[in-house]
Amino acid sequence: MIMLVAIIALLGVRIIRMSREQQFRPARMWFIPSLFAVLTAWLIVFEGFTSALRMGVKYATGGFSQPAPGTDPQAAMAAAHGPAGLISMALLALAVGVIFGLRAYLQRAYTAARATL
């Protein structure tokens, strides 16, 4: 219940802040994407999906079976999660890429606009 109230309060504060005009600071726009990238990297390492190429090949070839005894423990953990975990990690990485791409575009547009002033 406390978590629900906290989420609603945070959303309310964010909606109120978004409804007002704010000063644009290009240096601050990189904070949230960087935090999201660190969180995504931490999740990938924590979940055991550090070998993205090996997991991709396993997914493409259907090789998500039980690992043989004595194999890499990270590969064993990743194989236990199956393709759903791999897809969710790939979507997180895609989201980070999209966010960074948007921020890079905004940074270039801001720099170009300042150069014309």
C-alpha positions in Angstrom: 0.0 0.0 0.0 2.9 2.4 0.9 4.5 1.6 -2.5 1.3 2.4 -4.4 1.0 5.8 -2.5 4.6 6.6 -3.3 4.2 5.8 -7.0 1.1 7.9 -7.2 2.8 10.8 -5.4 5.8 10.6 -7.7 3.6 10.5 -10.8 1.6 13.5 -9.5 4.8 15.5 -8.9 6.1 14.6 -12.4 2.8 15.5 -14.1 2.7 18.9 -12.3 6.3 19.6 -13.3 5.7 18.7 -16.9 2.7 21.0 -17.1 4.9 24.1 -16.5 7.5 25.6 -18.8 11.0 24.7 -17.6 14.5 26.0 -18.5 16.3 23.5 -20.7 19.7 22.4 -19.5 21.6 20.2 -21.9 24.0 18.9 -19.3 21.1 17.5 -17.2 19.4 15.7 -20.0 22.1 13.0 -19.9 21.6 12.1 -16.3 18.5 9.8 -16.6 19.7 8.0 -19.8 23.0 7.3 -18.0 21.2 6.0 -15.0 19.0 3.8 -17.2 22.1 2.5 -19.0 23.8 1.6 -15.7 20.6 -0.1 -14.4 20.3 -2.1 -17.6 24.0 -3.1 -17.6 23.6 -4.1 -13.9 20.5 -6.2 -14.7 22.2 -7.9 -17.6 25.2 -8.8 -15.4 23.0 -9.8 -12.5 20.7 -12.0 -14.6 23.7 -13.7 -16.2 23.2 -12.5 -19.8 26.8 -11.2 -20.1 27.6 -13.3 -23.2 24.9 -11.7 -25.6 26.5 -13.3 -28.8 26.5 -16.8 -27.3 23.0 -16.4 -26.0 21.8 -15.1 -29.4 23.3 -18.1 -31.2 21.7 -20.5 -28.6 18.3 -18.8 -29.1 18.6 -18.9 -32.9 19.5 -22.6 -32.9 17.1 -23.6 -30.2 19.9 -24.8 -27.9 18.3 -23.8 -24.6 18.5 -27.2 -23.0 19.9 -28.0 -19.6 23.7 -27.4 -19.6 26.1 -30.2 -19.0 27.6 -30.5 -15.6 30.8 -28.4 -15.1 29.9 -25.7 -17.6 30.0 -22.0 -17.1 27.7 -21.0 -14.2 26.6 -17.8 -15.9 25.6 -19.8 -19.0 23.7 -22.2 -16.8 21.8 -19.4 -15.2 21.1 -17.8 -18.5 19.9 -21.1 -20.0 17.6 -21.5 -17.0 15.9 -18.2 -17.8 15.3 -19.2 -21.5 14.4 -17.0 -24.4 12.0 -14.8 -22.4 14.9 -13.4 -20.3 17.0 -12.9 -23.4 14.2 -11.0 -25.2 13.5 -8.8 -22.2 17.2 -7.9 -21.9 17.4 -7.2 -25.6 14.4 -4.9 -25.3 16.0 -3.1 -22.4 19.1 -2.6 -24.5 17.0 -1.3 -27.4 15.3 1.2 -25.1 18.6 2.5 -23.8 19.8 2.9 -27.4 16.6 4.8 -28.4 16.9 7.1 -25.4 20.5 7.8 -26.0 19.8 8.4 -29.7 17.0 10.9 -28.9 19.3 12.7 -26.4 22.1 12.9 -29.0 19.7 14.3 -31.5 18.5 16.9 -29.0 22.0 17.8 -28.1 22.9 18.4 -31.8 19.7 20.5 -32.3 20.5 22.6 -29.2 24.1 23.1 -30.3 23.0 24.1 -33.8 20.3 26.5 -32.4 22.9 28.2 -30.1 25.3 28.6 -33.0 22.8 30.6 -34.9 22.2 33.1 -32.1 
